[in-house]
Amino acid sequence: MQVTIDKNSGYCFGVEFAIKMAEDEMEQSEKLYCLGDIVHNDMEVKRLREKGLVVIDRDELQDLSDCKVLIRAHGEPPETYKTAIKNNIELIDASCPVVLKLQHRVKTAFDRMERENGQIVIYGKKGHAEVIGLTGQTLEKAIVVMEESDLDKIDYTRPVTLFSQTTKSTKGFYELSGKIEDRIKKANSNFEEVPFNANDSICRQVSNREPQLQKFSHDNDVILFVSGKKSSNGKALYQVCLNENERSYFIENETEMNPEWFRPEDKVGVCGATSTPMWLMEQVKSHLESMEESALPI
C-alpha cells in the first residue's frame, strides 16, 4: 500500500499565524484566554489547552479583567474591542489579514447602503465566528443567507450588496449570486434601477484547494479526509473529495479508521481542511502504515 499526504492540505496562513501567536504568548504568560476555539479541530484545541490556553465564550469575557485574551483568525465584532477597553483586557489580536480586510469592506459598504436605503447580504453560516465579526460591522443589520429559503429575507426592490464568508464554496457563492439577480429582475420592471453588487470575498487560499483536492482525490484509490466535525470548511472540502472519489472517508483522527476500507494494492491519500494540523495527518498516515505492518486485513 502507498500512503501519501496532500502537500496542499493543512493550515491556511491565518490559522497558522494565530496558533503561532498563541504558542509564543504562552511561553511568556502564566495564562492566556482565547475567545472561542482557536481552530475548529478538537485535537488541536486539546493540545493547546494542555499548554495553558483557556477557551472562553463572549459571556465569560464580560466577567474578565486585567488579563490577556487572544482573538483568533476568524476576527471579532467591534463590541469585543469595546469590552476589552472597559475591562482593561490586553488583546492578542491574531485576526487573519484577509478577514480584517473583508470587515473593512463590509463596514464601508454598509455605510453606503445606509445612505442609499440598501441592504448588506452575507453568504455564510449564521452564528459562525467569522460571520459574527462581519455582521458586527453592520450594527447587526446584515442579512445572513446560506440556503435558497434564506433569500426570502431580502427586499428585492432595494439595493443589495453581497459578500461571502471567506471559507465558503466559490461555486455556492456564484449560484446564490445568480439567484439574487434573478429575483431582482422579477421584482422590478426596470431591474437596472436596483443596484446589485456581488463581491466574491472568498479566500483564494481556500478556494484554490477545491481543484487541487479534485485532482488528489482522482489520483488515489482511497481518500482519508481528516477534519474536525465542527469545521464548515472541512465539510465543504470533504464533499469535493467525495464527488470525485466515492471511497472518501471523513475522520477526525486515526482511531476512526476502518480496516475494511482498504486493499493491499490501494493508493491512499490523506488530506484535510484549512483547520487540520499537519501533525494530525502525519499521525493518520503512520497509524495506517502500522496497521499494514501488523498484517491487519487491509
RAHUUR-V907700 format. One record per backbone hydrogen bond with DSSP energy under -1.0 kcal/mol. CO is the residue of the C=O (numbers start at 1). NH is the residue of the N-H. E is the energy in kcal/mol with one decimal. If there is no record, write none. Layout:
co;nh;e
CO;NH;E
CO;NH;E
This chain:
co;nh;e
2;268;-3.4
4;270;-3.3
6;9;-1.4
12;16;-2.3
13;17;-2.6
14;18;-2.0
15;19;-2.4
16;20;-2.1
17;21;-2.2
18;22;-2.2
19;23;-2.6
20;24;-2.5
21;25;-2.3
22;26;-2.3
25;28;-1.2
25;29;-2.1
32;54;-2.7
33;70;-3.5
34;36;-1.4
34;56;-2.8
39;41;-2.4
41;45;-2.3
42;46;-2.4
43;47;-1.8
44;48;-2.3
45;49;-2.3
46;50;-1.9
48;53;-2.0
49;52;-1.2
52;32;-1.2
54;34;-2.8
56;36;-2.2
57;61;-1.6
58;62;-1.1
61;64;-1.4
67;90;-2.9
68;33;-2.2
69;92;-2.9
70;35;-2.1
71;94;-2.3
72;75;-1.7
73;96;-2.2
77;80;-1.4
78;82;-1.7
79;83;-2.2
80;84;-2.0
81;85;-1.9
82;86;-2.3
83;87;-2.4
84;89;-2.8
87;66;-1.6
90;69;-2.5
92;71;-2.6
96;100;-2.5
97;101;-2.2
98;102;-1.8
99;103;-2.7
100;104;-2.0
101;105;-2.1
102;106;-2.8
103;107;-2.4
104;108;-2.4
105;109;-2.5
106;110;-2.6
107;111;-2.2
108;112;-1.6
109;113;-2.8
110;114;-2.4
111;115;-1.2
112;116;-1.5
113;118;-3.4
119;161;-2.6
120;143;-2.9
121;163;-2.6
122;145;-2.7
123;165;-3.0
125;128;-2.2
128;132;-2.5
129;133;-1.7
130;134;-1.9
131;135;-3.0
132;136;-1.4
134;137;-1.4
135;138;-1.7
135;140;-2.2
138;141;-1.7
143;122;-2.9
145;124;-1.9
147;150;-1.1
148;151;-1.4
149;152;-1.3
150;153;-1.9
151;154;-1.4
155;158;-1.4
159;119;-1.9
160;197;-2.6
161;121;-2.8
162;199;-2.9
163;123;-2.8
165;168;-1.6
166;203;-2.2
169;173;-2.0
170;174;-2.1
171;175;-2.1
172;176;-2.3
173;177;-2.7
174;178;-2.0
175;179;-1.7
176;180;-2.2
177;181;-2.2
178;182;-2.2
179;183;-2.0
180;184;-2.1
181;185;-2.1
182;186;-1.9
183;187;-1.8
190;193;-1.9
191;194;-1.8
195;160;-2.3
197;162;-2.9
199;201;-1.4
203;206;-1.0
203;207;-2.8
204;208;-2.3
206;209;-1.4
207;210;-1.2
208;212;-1.2
209;213;-3.0
210;214;-2.1
211;215;-1.9
212;216;-2.2
213;217;-2.9
214;218;-1.9
215;219;-2.1
222;269;-3.1
223;249;-2.8
224;271;-2.4
225;251;-2.8
226;273;-1.1
228;231;-1.4
231;235;-1.9
232;236;-2.0
233;237;-2.5
234;238;-2.4
235;239;-1.6
236;240;-1.2
237;241;-1.7
238;242;-2.7
239;243;-2.3
240;244;-1.1
241;245;-2.7
247;223;-2.3
249;225;-3.1
251;227;-2.2
253;256;-1.6
254;257;-1.4
258;261;-2.3
259;262;-1.4
263;266;-2.0
266;2;-1.9
267;221;-1.8
267;222;-2.0
268;4;-2.7
269;224;-3.0
270;6;-3.0
271;226;-3.1
273;276;-1.5
274;12;-1.2
277;281;-1.4
278;282;-2.4
279;283;-1.6
280;284;-2.0
281;285;-2.2
282;286;-2.5
283;287;-2.2
284;288;-2.3
285;289;-2.2
286;290;-2.1
287;291;-1.9
288;292;-1.8
289;293;-2.0
290;294;-1.6
291;296;-1.9
292;295;-1.5
296;298;-2.7
